[in-house]
């Protein structure tokens, strides 16, 4: 059987280990929270950056359209945009024919 002194020594060692584990657990939780906060910040920054890029692209598109309007009339611009989007004239004619038939 263990002597009282050995029991106390083991008990003290156990308490020290337990305290050390609690400190490590606290540090781990703090690191985890810190990393989660950094991830959240990075996601917000990415979202802001994407929104900014979208605004810039939209602004450039509007500037391009304005420049085209200065160079061409609206019908020519519409035709250019439709060609760019891949809409063929056949489809446009079909739609126009359907509209004319509907009006009759």
VENGIBEL-V324669 format. One record per residue. N is the residue number from 1. SS is DSSP state (a for helix, b for strand, c for the rest). BURIAL is 1 if it has 24 or more other ideal C-beta (glycine too) atoms within 12 Angstrom, else 0. Layout:
# VENGIBEL-V324669
N_SS_BURIAL ; N_SS_BURIAL
This chain:
# VENGIBEL-V324669
1_c_0 ; 2_c_0 ; 3_c_0 ; 4_a_0 ; 5_a_0 ; 6_a_0 ; 7_a_0 ; 8_a_0 ; 9_a_0 ; 10_a_0 ; 11_a_0 ; 12_a_0 ; 13_a_0 ; 14_a_0 ; 15_a_0 ; 16_a_0 ; 17_a_0 ; 18_a_0 ; 19_a_0 ; 20_a_0 ; 21_a_0 ; 22_a_0 ; 23_a_0 ; 24_a_0 ; 25_a_0 ; 26_a_0 ; 27_a_0 ; 28_a_0 ; 29_a_0 ; 30_a_0 ; 31_a_0 ; 32_a_0 ; 33_a_0 ; 34_a_0 ; 35_a_0 ; 36_a_0 ; 37_a_0 ; 38_a_0 ; 39_a_0 ; 40_a_0 ; 41_a_0 ; 42_a_0 ; 43_a_0 ; 44_a_0 ; 45_a_0 ; 46_a_0 ; 47_a_0 ; 48_a_0 ; 49_a_0 ; 50_a_0 ; 51_a_0 ; 52_a_0 ; 53_a_0 ; 54_a_0 ; 55_a_0 ; 56_a_0 ; 57_a_0 ; 58_a_0 ; 59_a_0 ; 60_a_0 ; 61_a_0 ; 62_a_0 ; 63_a_0 ; 64_a_0 ; 65_a_0 ; 66_a_0 ; 67_a_0 ; 68_a_0 ; 69_a_0 ; 70_a_0 ; 71_a_0 ; 72_c_0 ; 73_c_0 ; 74_a_0 ; 75_a_0 ; 76_a_0 ; 77_a_0 ; 78_a_0 ; 79_a_0 ; 80_a_0 ; 81_a_0 ; 82_a_0 ; 83_a_0 ; 84_a_0 ; 85_a_0 ; 86_c_0 ; 87_c_0 ; 88_c_0 ; 89_a_0 ; 90_a_0 ; 91_a_0 ; 92_a_0 ; 93_a_0 ; 94_a_0 ; 95_a_0 ; 96_a_0 ; 97_a_0 ; 98_a_0 ; 99_a_0 ; 100_a_0 ; 101_a_0 ; 102_a_0 ; 103_a_0 ; 104_c_0
